[in-house]
Structures are given as C-alpha cells and as structure tokens.
C-alpha cells in the first residue's frame, strides 16, 4: 500500500548494471521501505550513472594506426601523442643528466 505520494522503486537496466528510477521520497521514510531503497541505491555500480549511446570508433582508429605511412606507431595518434612523446623524452634526458650529476658529486666530494 502506497501512501502520501510514495511510489515503488523501479530498477532500469542500463549498460552493465541497474539504475533506480523513482522519486527521492523513497529515502525519506525510516521504515522498511526507506531502508530497502537505501540498500538498492548503495548496491548500484558507478558505471551505471549515465546511460548513453557511444559511437563505435574502433574501425576509424584501426585505419589510422594500420596505415603504412612510414610513421612510428607511437606518433600516429596525432598532436597529443607527439607532445607526450617529446615530454617523455625530455624528462628522461633531464633525469639522466641529474643522475650523472649526482653520481659525480657523490664520487668527488668537496675538499675541506
């Protein structure tokens, strides 16, 4: 029996889990109905928060990465891949220089 505008919670299948569809008034009661609604809300997964269709971009990406254009695979992703590659190489060179500097300062201590 429903009273004062309460309606039962409905579970709607969305992706890999279920999302509750209903009013917030289900959580307002301290009785068994409110407890059950809370249990259902607390058990849902994070991946079900938004239901939307996403276009399949895999075939497009396959064409880009499988194209024989003489470019290395780690740079075929575009400008962002080139920037990440240069940043990684720069940090690697800077780290190597720093390690060599520290080795020399440890190996050749200052004379007192």
JOQUI-V951313 format. One record per residue. N is the residue number from 0. RES is the residue in one letter. PHI is phi in whole degrees, 0 to 359 (none if undefined). Layout:
n = [N N]
res = [RES RES]
phi = [PHI PHI]
This chain:
n = [0 1 2 3 4 5 6 7 8 9 10 11 12 13 14 15 16 17 18 19 20 21 22 23 24 25 26 27 28 29 30 31 32 33 34 35 36 37 38 39 40 41 42 43 44 45 46 47 48 49 50 51 52 53 54 55 56 57 58 59 60 61 62 63 64 65 66 67 68 69 70 71 72 73 74 75 76 77 78 79 80 81 82 83 84 85 86 87 88 89 90 91 92 93 94 95 96 97 98 99 100 101 102 103 104 105 106 107 108 109 110 111]
res = [X X X X X X X X X X X X X X X X X X X X X X X X X X X X X X X X X X X X X X X X X X X X X X X X X X X X X X X X X X X X X X X X X X X X X X X X X X X X X X X X X X X X X X X X X X X X X X X X X X X X X X X X X X X X X X X X]
phi = [none 263 226 50 79 284 231 291 286 247 264 250 286 213 71 262 204 236 240 280 244 175 269 286 292 293 274 286 280 265 277 296 295 294 295 295 297 296 298 295 294 285 267 286 272 289 289 260 295 231 254 205 275 241 292 280 259 299 300 297 295 298 298 294 281 265 294 266 243 77 271 295 298 284 246 285 284 117 297 296 296 295 296 296 296 294 297 297 293 297 294 294 295 298 295 295 298 296 296 297 301 296 297 292 291 284 286 240 292 290 276 261]
